[in-house]
Amino acid sequence: MNLAETIYQKSLDLPEDKAVEVIDFIDFLKNRTRPNQPGLHDINHHAGKLALSCLDLIKEDIGVIENAPSDLSTNPAYLKGYGE
């Protein structure tokens, strides 16, 4: 029996609500290992089911801009005049 068959066999006796959790977890794993950031459909699909933070959604983009300050909020000079 291969791995997919083992997963299938183990899922057969799960209650429906637990089977839905398994499907959601599989979707989560697929999205987590995708090379690209999840799209809005993926985020909305998991809304309320999985705790995706803003950091989870942008972690692949952190540090991609060269020569940018590390954190604009820590240096008030960067924000001087903003909103005036």
C-alpha positions in Angstrom: 0.0 0.0 0.0 1.5 3.4 -1.0 1.3 6.5 1.1 -1.8 8.0 -0.6 -3.7 4.7 -0.1 -2.7 4.7 3.6 -4.0 8.2 4.0 -7.2 7.3 2.3 -7.7 4.1 4.4 -7.1 6.0 7.6 -9.6 8.7 6.6 -12.5 6.3 5.9 -13.6 6.0 9.5 -13.3 9.7 10.4 -16.4 11.6 11.2 -17.3 14.2 8.5 -16.1 17.2 10.5 -12.7 15.6 11.1 -12.4 14.7 7.4 -13.0 18.3 6.5 -10.2 19.3 8.9 -7.9 16.8 7.1 -8.8 18.4 3.8 -8.2 21.9 5.1 -4.8 20.8 6.6 -3.8 19.2 3.2 -4.7 22.5 1.5 -2.7 24.4 4.1 0.3 22.2 3.5 0.0 22.7 -0.3 -0.2 26.5 0.1 2.7 26.6 2.5 5.0 24.8 0.2 4.0 26.6 -3.0 6.7 28.8 -4.4 4.4 31.8 -4.6 2.5 33.7 -2.0 -1.1 32.5 -1.4 -3.7 34.4 -3.4 -6.9 36.0 -2.1 -8.9 32.8 -2.8 -6.5 30.8 -0.6 -6.7 33.4 2.2 -10.5 33.5 2.1 -10.7 29.8 2.0 -8.8 29.5 5.2 -10.4 32.5 6.9 -11.5 31.4 10.3 -10.1 27.9 9.9 -6.4 28.5 10.1 -4.6 31.3 11.8 -2.6 32.9 8.9 -0.8 36.0 10.1 0.2 38.9 7.9 3.8 37.7 8.4 2.9 34.3 7.0 1.5 36.0 3.9 4.5 38.2 3.2 7.4 36.2 4.6 8.7 35.4 1.1 8.9 39.1 0.3 10.8 40.2 3.3 14.2 41.6 2.4 13.7 41.8 -1.3 14.2 45.5 -1.6 17.8 46.4 -1.5 19.2 49.4 0.4 15.9 50.0 2.2 15.8 50.9 5.9 15.1 47.8 8.1 12.1 49.4 9.8 10.6 52.8 8.9 8.7 53.0 12.2 11.9 53.1 14.3 13.3 56.3 12.8 11.0 59.3 12.9 13.0 61.1 10.3 11.6 58.7 7.6 8.1 59.7 8.6 8.8 63.5 8.9 6.1 65.4 7.0 4.0 62.4 6.3 0.3 63.2 6.4 0.8 66.9 6.3 
